[in-house]
Amino acid sequence: MRGRKLISRRKFLATGSVAALAMASSPVSRAAAYTPEKFGVQLWVLRELMAKDFDGTLAKVASVGIKRVEFAGFYNRTAKEVRTSLSNAGLTASGAHCLLASMSDDEVRRTIDFCREVGMPWMIAAVPSIKPTTGGAPKAGSGNPFDHIELEDWRWSADRFNTIGARVRDAGMRFAYHNHNIEAQKYGDVVAFDELLRLLDPAVVDNEFDVGNFIAGGGNPYPYLEKYPHRFKLAHVKEWATGFTPTITGNFPKYAEFGQGPTDWKKLLGALKKAGVQEIFIEQDGTAIGDELAPVRQAYQFLSRV
């Protein structure tokens, strides 16, 4: 929405607010297209509407034809209230961005209990965390991984995610890690995403591949989809405007309507399907002018025709 400053998702995630709310391309063979019910929406893109009218916004999402949603905050509602709202709207909660490596064990436990009561199969961490210091020594940056993150922070986060993932599994759900653009950065000859995937235990940690975010960072998603079949169970998709400059900062490129950017959607959806991605979520933010639901509607209708 123009003329209004929206909260940065990167800042929102990195500072732990989500925990509080949650109390160039290689060829691929053509796979069968996804059916429309496999496309959902990450509700972060409708955060202003959700804050004003939780139930009404869910009803509007359902009116588009979407059946699956992914939460990024529950807006002070109880798990029972969230479950009732979903039922009334005819929606299914696939999961939520609700976990951080930096959360305490008690915060993790309470968040697991909440999501289990809602009845969602996935719990997701959307960013890495900065490794806590010992002895109170200061670290570079602000504690926000989009400002500064070292390789040791990735390794510490991976270890923490393995521990959290085991607890989520024991509670009858699955844990997944969602990437942004910073996973494409290099430390010498080590790519952050490669190191993360090396260290994450696939027995307890799956991945939600935000291919748009990875491309924004200068990464190529296709080799990863080929190299790690069935490690990516979920995906986020978005469309960037043609001609953007890749960045690993928090200043992401401008969005474009689906089909109006550089993405070869038949190729991408085919590669996601071949790799074992089960559900795909639209996360198209920043293109609305007075109608926050419009980009979601356009993206869903476009993807349903690919």
C-alpha positions in Angstrom: 0.0 0.0 0.0 1.5 3.3 -1.0 1.9 6.2 1.3 2.1 4.0 4.4 5.2 2.4 5.9 4.8 -1.3 6.4 6.8 -3.2 9.0 9.8 -4.9 7.5 9.4 -8.7 7.5 13.1 -9.1 7.9 13.1 -6.9 11.0 9.9 -8.6 12.3 11.4 -12.1 12.0 14.9 -11.3 13.2 13.8 -9.5 16.3 11.6 -12.3 17.5 8.3 -10.6 17.1 7.0 -13.7 15.3 7.5 -15.7 18.4 5.5 -13.3 20.4 2.6 -13.3 17.9 2.7 -17.1 17.8 2.6 -17.6 21.8 20.5 -19.1 -14.3 19.0 -22.3 -14.6 19.5 -26.0 -15.5 17.0 -28.0 -17.6 14.4 -30.1 -15.8 11.9 -32.5 -17.2 8.3 -31.3 -17.4 6.3 -32.6 -14.5 2.5 -32.6 -14.1 1.1 -29.2 -13.1 0.0 -28.7 -9.5 -3.7 -28.6 -9.0 -5.1 -25.3 -7.7 -5.7 -26.7 -4.2 -1.9 -27.1 -3.7 -1.5 -23.3 -3.9 -1.9 -21.4 -0.6 -1.0 -18.0 0.8 1.4 -16.9 3.5 -0.8 -14.5 5.5 2.1 -12.1 6.3 1.2 -10.4 3.0 -2.3 -9.6 4.5 -1.0 -8.6 7.9 -2.7 -5.2 8.0 -6.1 -6.8 7.1 -5.5 -9.6 9.5 -4.9 -7.2 12.3 -8.1 -5.3 11.6 -10.4 -8.1 10.8 -9.0 -11.6 11.4 -12.2 -13.6 10.5 -13.2 -11.3 7.7 -9.8 -11.6 6.0 -9.8 -15.4 6.2 -13.2 -15.3 4.6 -11.9 -13.1 1.8 -9.0 -15.5 1.2 -11.4 -18.4 0.9 -13.5 -16.4 -1.6 -10.5 -16.3 -3.9 -10.6 -20.1 -4.0 -7.6 -20.7 -1.8 -7.9 -23.6 0.7 -4.5 -23.5 2.5 -3.0 -20.8 4.6 0.3 -20.3 6.4 0.3 -18.0 9.4 2.9 -15.4 10.5 1.3 -14.5 13.8 -2.0 -15.2 15.5 -3.0 -11.6 16.6 -3.6 -12.4 20.2 -6.1 -15.2 19.6 -6.1 -18.5 21.4 -5.5 -21.7 19.5 -9.1 -22.7 19.9 -10.2 -19.3 18.4 -7.8 -19.7 15.5 -9.1 -23.2 14.9 -12.7 -22.0 14.9 -12.0 -19.1 12.6 -10.3 -21.5 10.1 -13.3 -23.9 10.3 -15.8 -21.1 9.7 -13.8 -19.9 6.7 -13.4 -23.4 5.2 -9.6 -23.1 5.4 -6.8 -25.4 6.5 -3.7 -24.1 8.3 -0.7 -25.9 6.8 1.7 -24.3 9.1 3.1 -21.1 10.7 6.3 -19.1 10.7 6.6 -19.2 14.5 10.0 -20.5 15.6 13.4 -19.0 16.0 16.7 -20.7 16.9 17.1 -18.0 19.6 13.9 -19.0 21.4 14.2 -20.5 24.9 13.2 -24.1 25.5 10.1 -22.9 27.3 9.1 -20.6 24.4 9.6 -23.5 22.0 7.4 -25.8 24.2 4.6 -23.3 24.4 4.6 -22.6 20.7 4.5 -26.3 19.9 1.6 -26.7 22.3 -0.2 -23.8 20.6 0.3 -25.1 17.0 -0.6 -28.7 17.9 -3.9 -27.4 19.4 -4.6 -25.4 16.2 -4.0 -28.7 14.3 -1.4 -27.7 11.8 1.2 -30.2 10.4 4.1 -27.8 10.0 6.0 -25.4 12.2 8.5 -23.2 10.4 11.5 -21.0 11.2 11.9 -18.2 8.7 15.4 -16.9 9.5 18.6 -18.0 11.3 19.6 -16.4 14.6 22.9 -14.9 15.8 24.8 -17.2 18.1 24.7 -15.9 21.7 28.0 -14.4 22.9 29.9 -15.8 25.9 31.2 -13.4 28.5 29.1 -10.5 27.2 31.5 -9.8 24.3 29.9 -7.5 21.7 29.3 -8.8 18.2 29.2 -7.0 14.9 25.8 -5.8 13.7 22.6 -5.3 15.5 21.7 -9.0 16.1 19.7 -8.9 13.0 21.0 -11.5 10.5 20.1 -9.2 7.6 22.6 -6.7 9.0 25.4 -9.1 9.7 25.8 -12.8 10.0 28.9 -15.0 10.3 29.3 -18.6 9.3 29.4 -19.7 12.9 25.9 -18.2 13.3 24.6 -20.4 10.5 26.2 -23.4 12.2 24.8 -22.6 15.6 21.4 -22.1 14.1 21.5 -25.4 12.3 22.4 -27.2 15.5 19.6 -25.5 17.4 17.1 -26.3 14.5 18.0 -30.0 14.8 17.1 -29.9 18.5 13.9 -28.0 17.9 13.0 -30.2 15.0 13.2 -33.3 17.2 10.8 -31.7 19.7 8.4 -30.8 16.9 8.5 -34.3 15.5 7.9 -35.8 19.0 4.8 -33.6 19.2 3.4 -35.2 16.0 4.3 -32.4 13.5 7.2 -31.5 11.2 9.7 -28.6 11.4 10.9 -26.7 8.3 13.4 -24.0 7.7 12.4 -21.1 5.3 15.1 -19.2 3.5 15.5 -15.5 2.5 18.2 -14.1 0.3 21.1 -14.1 2.8 21.5 -17.9 2.3 23.1 -17.1 -1.0 26.1 -15.3 0.5 29.5 -16.8 0.5 32.2 -17.1 3.1 35.3 -17.8 1.1 34.2 -20.8 -1.0 31.4 -21.8 1.3 27.8 -20.8 0.4 25.7 -20.3 3.5 22.8 -22.4 2.1 25.2 -25.3 1.3 26.5 -25.3 4.8 23.0 -25.1 6.3 21.7 -28.0 4.2 24.9 -30.0 5.1 24.3 -29.6 8.8 20.5 -29.8 9.1 19.3 -33.4 9.9 16.7 -34.4 7.3 15.2 -36.8 9.9 13.9 -33.8 11.9 14.3 -30.8 9.6 12.6 -30.2 6.3 12.9 -27.1 4.1 10.5 -24.5 2.8 12.3 -23.2 -0.3 11.5 -19.6 -1.0 12.8 -19.7 -4.5 12.0 -16.0 -5.1 14.1 -15.0 -2.1 17.0 -17.2 -3.1 16.9 -15.7 -6.6 16.8 -12.2 -5.1 20.1 -13.0 -3.4 21.7 -14.1 -6.7 21.2 -17.8 -6.1 20.0 -20.4 -8.6 17.3 -22.7 -7.2 17.4 -25.4 -9.8 20.7 -27.1 -8.8 19.4 -27.4 -5.2 16.1 -28.9 -6.3 18.0 -31.5 -8.3 20.7 -32.2 -5.7 18.3 -32.4 -2.7 15.2 -34.2 -3.9 12.6 -34.5 -1.1 14.5 -32.2 1.3 12.2 -29.4 0.1 8.6 -30.2 1.2 7.1 -26.7 1.0 7.9 -23.7 -1.2 7.2 -19.9 -1.4 6.9 -18.2 -4.8 6.9 -14.6 -5.8 7.6 -12.5 -9.0 10.3 -9.9 -9.1 10.4 -7.1 -11.6 12.6 -7.7 -14.6 16.2 -6.4 -14.5 16.7 -6.3 -10.7 20.2 -6.4 -9.1 20.7 -9.3 -6.7 21.2 -8.3 -3.1 21.8 -10.0 0.2 20.7 -6.9 2.2 17.2 -6.3 3.6 16.4 -4.1 0.6 14.6 -6.6 -1.7 13.8 -6.0 -5.4 10.5 -4.6 -6.5 7.6 -7.1 -7.0 5.8 -7.6 -10.3 2.5 -9.3 -11.1 2.9 -13.0 -11.7 3.7 -13.5 -15.4 5.0 -10.0 -15.8 8.6 -10.8 -14.6 11.4 -13.1 -15.7 10.2 -16.4 -14.1 9.6 -19.4 -16.4 6.7 -20.7 -14.4 6.2 -24.0 -16.2 9.9 -24.8 -15.7 9.8 -23.7 -12.0 6.7 -25.5 -11.1 7.9 -28.6 -12.9 11.2 -28.5 -11.0 9.4 -28.1 -7.6 7.1 -31.0 -8.3 9.9 -33.2 -9.4 11.8 -32.4 -6.2 8.9 -33.5 -4.0 7.5 -30.1 -3.0 4.0 -30.8 -1.6 2.5 -27.3 -1.1 3.3 -23.9 -2.6 2.5 -20.6 -0.9 2.1 -17.2 -2.5 4.1 -14.5 -0.7 3.5 -11.5 -3.0 3.9 -8.3 -1.1 4.2 -4.7 -2.0 2.2 -4.5 -5.3 -1.2 -3.6 -3.9 -2.7 -0.1 -4.2 -5.7 0.0 -1.8 -6.5 -3.7 -2.1 -4.1 -5.9 -0.3 -5.8 -9.0 -1.5 -5.4 -8.1 -5.2 -1.8 -9.5 -5.6 -2.8 -12.7 -3.9 -5.9 -13.1 -6.2 -3.8 -12.4 -9.3 -1.1 -14.8 -8.3 -3.5 -17.6 -7.4 -5.4 -17.2 -10.7 -2.2 -17.1 -12.7 -0.7 -20.2 -11.0 -3.9 -22.1 -11.4 -3.6 -21.7 -15.2 0.0 -22.7 -15.6 
